[in-house]
Amino acid sequence: SAFGPVTVMIGLVICMIIGLTMREVET
C-alpha cells in the first residue's frame, strides 16, 4: 500500500505548518 510515502509527506507538511506558526507566534 502507499500509506508509507503519504505518511511521510503529511509529517513534513505538519512540521512546516508548526514551524511557520511558531515563528509567527514568536514574532
N, C-alpha and C positions, 0 to 999 in steps of 0.2 A: 504493500500500500504506500501511498505518497504522504503519509502523516509526518514522516521524518522531516523532509525539507520544509514542509508547511510550518511545522512547529518551530523550526529554526528561524524562518523568516518572520513569523509572528513575534518570536522572542526579540529579534533585532529591532523590529518596529516598536515594541513596547519600551525597550531600552532607550531608543531615540526619543520617544514621546516623554518618558520620565526625565531624560536629560534636559530636554528643552523646557519642560515645566519647572524643574529645579532651578535652571538658570534664570527663568523669568521671575520666580519667587525670590531668589537671592537678590536680583537686581530691583 
